[in-house]
Amino acid sequence: MSPHVLILGGTAEARRLAAELSGCPGVRVTTSLAGRVAKPGSLAGEVRIGGFGGVAGLTDWLREHRVDALVDATHPFAETITANAARAARATEIPSVVLCRPGWQPRPGDHWHPVPSLPAAAAVLPRFGPRVFLTTGRLGLSAFAHLTDRHFVVRSVEPPEPPLPRHTEVLLARGPFTVADETALLAGNLIDVLVTKDSGGAATAAKLTAARELGLPVVVVRRPPLPDGVTVVPDVAGVLERLGFGSA
């Protein structure tokens, strides 16, 4: 019987992994998406949309669909699904791995202010100027809604969910972004401070370079901790090796 790999997707790495695994003879690949993005784009292999219904639902799905390996390639801040995947993999004794791209590292000239959460990011904003470039995604903006004396420029792929801060301008865009474009955006909007999650990767890293060159402070929300005992690899090649597909 062909090995069946379930990828919990939603990232560029998950897309690349699905393409690589689909090119391996005899391998069946299913990518599961949460359904939060209206147009996720084409994916190699099979695709399912929607949640599983917690740990119990995912455990049942793994058994029912005879999954042989589970790859959690969700966003580094998808804390709930990562925890559920780890527990479901243990319950079914299915080999699993977390594909987690490395986080960003500060460079000389950066003015980073690390914080543990979105509420903590909101708490430090009064230290800076009033114009904020907020790139933390479309969820969780309620953490900033009480800051009525700030002007927020919010960028996300999909329209953000309310409640939003009173003074909010929304930019809908998907990376990758260039340093030149990010510099123009920050300067053109008279941004005083950038707020971002430590998502890692190259697609949205240009804003950090632009902020450095402009001398702007950056409030960086640190990643949540991964569950104990999970196997973490930083890239697609590492997943393929871990699953026994070599450099396919």
NUROLUM-852935 format. One record per residue (C-alpha): x, y, z; residue in three letters. Coordinates in Angstrom, 3 decimals. Example, Ala and Ser with C-alpha at 12.3 -4.5 7.8 and 13.67 -1.06 7.14 Angstrom:
BEGIN
@east: 12.300	north: -4.500	up: 7.800	code: ALA $
@east: 13.670	north: -1.060	up: 7.140	code: SER $
% end
This chain:
BEGIN
@east: 0.000	north: 0.000	up: 0.000	code: MET $
@east: 1.274	north: 3.501	up: -0.854	code: SER $
@east: 2.499	north: 5.501	up: 2.150	code: PRO $
@east: 0.133	north: 8.334	up: 3.052	code: HIS $
@east: 1.630	north: 11.590	up: 4.368	code: VAL $
@east: -0.590	north: 14.255	up: 5.925	code: LEU $
@east: 0.791	north: 17.792	up: 5.806	code: ILE $
@east: -0.765	north: 20.412	up: 8.041	code: LEU $
@east: -0.172	north: 23.320	up: 5.695	code: GLY $
@east: -0.648	north: 27.009	up: 5.149	code: GLY $
@east: 2.992	north: 28.007	up: 4.616	code: THR $
@east: 5.291	north: 28.258	up: 1.609	code: ALA $
@east: 7.321	north: 25.392	up: 3.061	code: GLU $
@east: 4.224	north: 23.182	up: 3.192	code: ALA $
@east: 3.553	north: 23.930	up: -0.470	code: ARG $
@east: 7.107	north: 23.004	up: -1.455	code: ARG $
@east: 6.977	north: 19.842	up: 0.631	code: LEU $
@east: 3.726	north: 18.733	up: -1.014	code: ALA $
@east: 5.310	north: 19.211	up: -4.438	code: ALA $
@east: 8.417	north: 17.239	up: -3.446	code: GLU $
@east: 6.492	north: 14.359	up: -1.894	code: LEU $
@east: 4.057	north: 14.199	up: -4.805	code: SER $
@east: 7.052	north: 13.614	up: -7.048	code: GLY $
@east: 8.062	north: 10.531	up: -5.044	code: CYS $
@east: 6.729	north: 7.362	up: -6.726	code: PRO $
@east: 3.938	north: 5.690	up: -4.800	code: GLY $
@east: 3.536	north: 8.380	up: -2.149	code: VAL $
@east: 0.068	north: 9.737	up: -1.389	code: ARG $
@east: 0.071	north: 13.306	up: -0.081	code: VAL $
@east: -2.777	north: 15.184	up: 1.583	code: THR $
@east: -2.403	north: 18.805	up: 2.646	code: THR $
@east: -4.869	north: 20.097	up: 5.219	code: SER $
@east: -5.625	north: 23.824	up: 5.319	code: LEU $
@east: -7.524	north: 25.604	up: 8.062	code: ALA $
@east: -9.562	north: 27.537	up: 5.505	code: GLY $
@east: -8.700	north: 31.016	up: 6.803	code: ARG $
@east: -7.393	north: 32.188	up: 3.415	code: VAL $
@east: -10.035	north: 32.499	up: 0.716	code: ALA $
@east: -7.695	north: 31.705	up: -2.212	code: LYS $
@east: -4.909	north: 29.430	up: -0.974	code: PRO $
@east: -3.521	north: 28.694	up: -4.441	code: GLY $
@east: -2.842	north: 25.369	up: -6.121	code: SER $
@east: -1.256	north: 22.517	up: -4.187	code: LEU $
@east: 0.226	north: 19.231	up: -5.351	code: ALA $
@east: -1.579	north: 16.126	up: -4.144	code: GLY $
@east: -4.886	north: 15.983	up: -2.313	code: GLU $
@east: -6.245	north: 18.934	up: -0.335	code: VAL $
@east: -8.716	north: 19.115	up: 2.522	code: ARG $
@east: -10.113	north: 22.325	up: 3.990	code: ILE $
@east: -11.241	north: 22.969	up: 7.544	code: GLY $
@east: -10.474	north: 21.957	up: 11.095	code: GLY $
@east: -10.472	north: 18.439	up: 12.504	code: PHE $
@east: -12.341	north: 19.059	up: 15.743	code: GLY $
@east: -9.480	north: 19.078	up: 18.196	code: GLY $
@east: -7.166	north: 16.261	up: 19.186	code: VAL $
@east: -9.887	north: 13.599	up: 19.089	code: ALA $
@east: -10.999	north: 14.605	up: 15.595	code: GLY $
@east: -7.453	north: 14.646	up: 14.219	code: LEU $
@east: -6.695	north: 11.296	up: 15.871	code: THR $
@east: -9.776	north: 9.755	up: 14.259	code: ASP $
@east: -8.865	north: 11.238	up: 10.864	code: TRP $
@east: -5.333	north: 9.842	up: 11.000	code: LEU $
@east: -6.667	north: 6.367	up: 11.720	code: ARG $
@east: -9.577	north: 6.469	up: 9.284	code: GLU $
@east: -7.397	north: 7.646	up: 6.387	code: HIS $
@east: -4.509	north: 5.340	up: 7.252	code: ARG $
@east: -1.927	north: 8.103	up: 7.563	code: VAL $
@east: 1.643	north: 6.821	up: 7.837	code: ASP $
@east: 3.401	north: 10.096	up: 8.664	code: ALA $
@east: 2.308	north: 13.522	up: 9.891	code: LEU $
@east: 4.125	north: 16.766	up: 9.060	code: VAL $
@east: 3.150	north: 19.917	up: 10.924	code: ASP $
@east: 4.134	north: 22.678	up: 8.491	code: ALA $
@east: 1.783	north: 25.315	up: 9.885	code: THR $
@east: 2.722	north: 28.876	up: 10.758	code: HIS $
@east: 5.158	north: 29.208	up: 13.684	code: PRO $
@east: 2.369	north: 30.918	up: 15.655	code: PHE $
@east: -0.262	north: 28.216	up: 15.038	code: ALA $
@east: 0.105	north: 27.133	up: 18.642	code: GLU $
@east: -3.149	north: 25.203	up: 19.033	code: THR $
@east: -2.902	north: 23.000	up: 15.956	code: ILE $
@east: 0.763	north: 22.257	up: 16.699	code: THR $
@east: -0.149	north: 21.077	up: 20.193	code: ALA $
@east: -3.074	north: 19.029	up: 18.843	code: ASN $
@east: -0.895	north: 17.441	up: 16.166	code: ALA $
@east: 1.723	north: 16.392	up: 18.694	code: ALA $
@east: -0.900	north: 14.768	up: 20.917	code: ARG $
@east: -2.642	north: 13.030	up: 18.000	code: ALA $
@east: 0.646	north: 11.667	up: 16.694	code: ALA $
@east: 1.442	north: 10.233	up: 20.122	code: ARG $
@east: -2.044	north: 8.725	up: 20.420	code: ALA $
@east: -1.756	north: 6.984	up: 17.050	code: THR $
@east: 1.990	north: 6.266	up: 17.292	code: GLU $
@east: 2.418	north: 7.793	up: 13.831	code: ILE $
@east: 5.848	north: 9.257	up: 13.022	code: PRO $
@east: 5.621	north: 13.042	up: 13.034	code: SER $
@east: 7.830	north: 16.037	up: 12.473	code: VAL $
@east: 7.424	north: 19.800	up: 12.815	code: VAL $
@east: 8.705	north: 21.791	up: 9.847	code: LEU $
@east: 9.552	north: 25.130	up: 11.459	code: CYS $
@east: 11.640	north: 27.670	up: 9.583	code: ARG $
@east: 14.245	north: 29.453	up: 11.717	code: PRO $
@east: 13.266	north: 32.716	up: 13.330	code: GLY $
@east: 14.810	north: 36.049	up: 12.444	code: TRP $
@east: 17.946	north: 37.204	up: 14.200	code: GLN $
@east: 18.771	north: 40.854	up: 14.952	code: PRO $
@east: 21.661	north: 42.416	up: 13.069	code: ARG $
@east: 23.932	north: 45.355	up: 13.877	code: PRO $
@east: 21.893	north: 48.536	up: 13.633	code: GLY $
@east: 18.591	north: 46.905	up: 14.554	code: ASP $
@east: 16.487	north: 48.415	up: 17.352	code: HIS $
@east: 14.417	north: 45.408	up: 18.373	code: TRP $
@east: 12.125	north: 45.206	up: 21.394	code: HIS $
@east: 11.180	north: 41.536	up: 21.944	code: PRO $
@east: 7.846	north: 40.838	up: 23.671	code: VAL $
@east: 6.056	north: 37.574	up: 24.499	code: PRO $
@east: 2.597	north: 38.325	up: 23.088	code: SER $
@east: 0.354	north: 40.736	up: 21.181	code: LEU $
@east: -0.988	north: 42.315	up: 24.405	code: PRO $
@east: 2.613	north: 42.870	up: 25.492	code: ALA $
@east: 3.343	north: 44.497	up: 22.133	code: ALA $
@east: 0.389	north: 46.850	up: 22.649	code: ALA $
@east: 1.647	north: 47.693	up: 26.127	code: ALA $
@east: 5.006	north: 48.998	up: 24.871	code: VAL $
@east: 3.687	north: 51.080	up: 21.970	code: LEU $
@east: 3.191	north: 54.262	up: 24.067	code: PRO $
@east: 7.003	north: 54.429	up: 24.292	code: ARG $
@east: 7.197	north: 55.232	up: 20.597	code: PHE $
@east: 5.663	north: 57.630	up: 18.114	code: GLY $
@east: 1.977	north: 57.463	up: 17.217	code: PRO $
@east: 2.166	north: 55.930	up: 13.732	code: ARG $
@east: 2.402	north: 52.124	up: 13.817	code: VAL $
@east: 2.974	north: 49.651	up: 10.988	code: PHE $
@east: 1.303	north: 46.455	up: 12.209	code: LEU $
@east: 2.167	north: 43.207	up: 10.388	code: THR $
@east: 0.990	north: 40.545	up: 12.824	code: THR $
@east: -1.705	north: 39.021	up: 10.598	code: GLY $
@east: -5.460	north: 39.479	up: 10.500	code: ARG $
@east: -6.193	north: 37.834	up: 13.842	code: LEU $
@east: -5.605	north: 39.227	up: 17.298	code: GLY $
@east: -5.856	north: 42.925	up: 16.467	code: LEU $
@east: -8.265	north: 43.323	up: 19.364	code: SER $
@east: -5.141	north: 43.499	up: 21.538	code: ALA $
@east: -4.521	north: 46.983	up: 20.084	code: PHE $
@east: -8.136	north: 48.208	up: 19.926	code: ALA $
@east: -7.884	north: 50.224	up: 23.139	code: HIS $
@east: -5.033	north: 52.380	up: 21.785	code: LEU $
@east: -7.126	north: 55.266	up: 20.526	code: THR $
@east: -4.186	north: 57.674	up: 20.352	code: ASP $
@east: -2.250	north: 55.580	up: 17.797	code: ARG $
@east: -2.665	north: 55.454	up: 14.020	code: HIS $
@east: -2.260	north: 51.912	up: 12.691	code: PHE $
@east: -1.326	north: 50.873	up: 9.193	code: VAL $
@east: -2.283	north: 47.185	up: 9.165	code: VAL $
@east: -1.087	north: 44.827	up: 6.443	code: ARG $
@east: -2.495	north: 41.333	up: 5.987	code: SER $
@east: -3.351	north: 38.883	up: 3.227	code: VAL $
@east: -7.051	north: 38.831	up: 4.115	code: GLU $
@east: -9.204	north: 41.567	up: 5.703	code: PRO $
@east: -8.496	north: 41.661	up: 9.459	code: PRO $
@east: -11.122	north: 40.548	up: 11.931	code: GLU $
@east: -12.695	north: 43.161	up: 14.232	code: PRO $
@east: -12.479	north: 44.733	up: 16.673	code: PRO $
@east: -9.811	north: 46.980	up: 15.212	code: LEU $
@east: -8.163	north: 50.083	up: 16.624	code: PRO $
@east: -10.211	north: 53.223	up: 15.988	code: ARG $
@east: -7.628	north: 54.742	up: 13.656	code: HIS $
@east: -6.748	north: 51.928	up: 11.259	code: THR $
@east: -5.743	north: 51.867	up: 7.615	code: GLU $
@east: -5.744	north: 48.392	up: 6.041	code: VAL $
@east: -3.371	north: 47.293	up: 3.282	code: LEU $
@east: -4.182	north: 43.918	up: 1.684	code: LEU $
@east: -1.035	north: 42.373	up: 0.230	code: ALA $
@east: 0.883	north: 39.108	up: 0.097	code: ARG $
@east: 4.690	north: 38.816	up: 0.136	code: GLY $
@east: 7.374	north: 38.558	up: -0.908	code: PRO $
@east: 8.180	north: 42.254	up: -0.544	code: PHE $
@east: 11.323	north: 44.099	up: -1.615	code: THR $
@east: 13.430	north: 46.343	up: 0.588	code: VAL $
@east: 12.744	north: 49.250	up: -1.753	code: ALA $
@east: 8.981	north: 48.746	up: -1.497	code: ASP $
@east: 9.092	north: 48.388	up: 2.286	code: GLU $
@east: 11.266	north: 51.461	up: 2.664	code: THR $
@east: 8.850	north: 53.478	up: 0.531	code: ALA $
@east: 5.891	north: 52.204	up: 2.558	code: LEU $
@east: 7.466	north: 53.047	up: 5.915	code: LEU $
@east: 8.688	north: 56.462	up: 4.814	code: ALA $
@east: 5.571	north: 57.329	up: 2.842	code: GLY $
@east: 3.304	north: 56.553	up: 5.792	code: ASN $
@east: 5.553	north: 58.382	up: 8.293	code: LEU $
@east: 5.797	north: 55.195	up: 10.359	code: ILE $
@east: 7.322	north: 55.568	up: 13.839	code: ASP $
@east: 7.444	north: 51.909	up: 14.876	code: VAL $
@east: 7.033	north: 48.482	up: 13.251	code: LEU $
@east: 5.255	north: 45.622	up: 15.040	code: VAL $
@east: 5.709	north: 42.106	up: 13.717	code: THR $
@east: 5.669	north: 38.469	up: 14.754	code: LYS $
@east: 8.890	north: 36.493	up: 14.457	code: ASP $
@east: 7.584	north: 34.522	up: 11.504	code: SER $
@east: 11.001	north: 33.932	up: 9.974	code: GLY $
@east: 11.609	north: 33.302	up: 6.292	code: GLY $
@east: 12.572	north: 35.583	up: 3.448	code: ALA $
@east: 9.133	north: 36.507	up: 2.097	code: ALA $
@east: 8.463	north: 39.257	up: 4.649	code: THR $
@east: 11.954	north: 39.917	up: 6.020	code: ALA $
@east: 12.535	north: 42.997	up: 3.844	code: ALA $
@east: 10.568	north: 45.154	up: 6.295	code: LYS $
@east: 13.236	north: 44.466	up: 8.929	code: LEU $
@east: 15.983	north: 45.642	up: 6.598	code: THR $
@east: 13.970	north: 48.731	up: 5.717	code: ALA $
@east: 13.362	north: 49.515	up: 9.393	code: ALA $
@east: 17.067	north: 49.100	up: 10.123	code: ARG $
@east: 18.057	north: 51.439	up: 7.316	code: GLU $
@east: 15.522	north: 54.024	up: 8.476	code: LEU $
@east: 16.540	north: 53.667	up: 12.137	code: GLY $
@east: 13.043	north: 52.622	up: 13.224	code: LEU $
@east: 12.307	north: 50.567	up: 16.348	code: PRO $
@east: 10.789	north: 47.123	up: 15.806	code: VAL $
@east: 8.570	north: 45.397	up: 18.361	code: VAL $
@east: 9.046	north: 41.664	up: 17.749	code: VAL $
@east: 6.550	north: 39.173	up: 19.170	code: VAL $
@east: 8.443	north: 36.024	up: 20.118	code: ARG $
@east: 7.224	north: 32.606	up: 19.022	code: ARG $
@east: 5.245	north: 30.414	up: 21.399	code: PRO $
@east: 7.189	north: 27.388	up: 22.682	code: PRO $
@east: 6.827	north: 24.106	up: 20.834	code: LEU $
@east: 5.364	north: 21.095	up: 22.645	code: PRO $
@east: 7.810	north: 18.907	up: 24.536	code: ASP $
@east: 9.187	north: 15.923	up: 22.665	code: GLY $
@east: 8.454	north: 16.995	up: 19.092	code: VAL $
@east: 11.014	north: 16.517	up: 16.324	code: THR $
@east: 11.781	north: 19.848	up: 14.663	code: VAL $
@east: 13.477	north: 20.353	up: 11.288	code: VAL $
@east: 14.166	north: 23.730	up: 9.644	code: PRO $
@east: 13.482	north: 22.975	up: 5.979	code: ASP $
@east: 11.891	north: 20.690	up: 3.389	code: VAL $
@east: 15.099	north: 18.717	up: 2.847	code: ALA $
@east: 15.148	north: 17.876	up: 6.542	code: GLY $
@east: 11.598	north: 16.530	up: 6.397	code: VAL $
@east: 12.359	north: 14.378	up: 3.358	code: LEU $
@east: 15.401	north: 12.931	up: 5.076	code: GLU $
@east: 13.490	north: 12.316	up: 8.295	code: ARG $
@east: 10.701	north: 10.524	up: 6.421	code: LEU $
@east: 13.177	north: 8.413	up: 4.486	code: GLY $
@east: 12.718	north: 10.000	up: 1.072	code: PHE $
@east: 16.289	north: 11.310	up: 0.889	code: GLY $
@east: 16.784	north: 14.261	up: -1.453	code: SER $
@east: 13.759	north: 13.453	up: -3.606	code: ALA $
% end
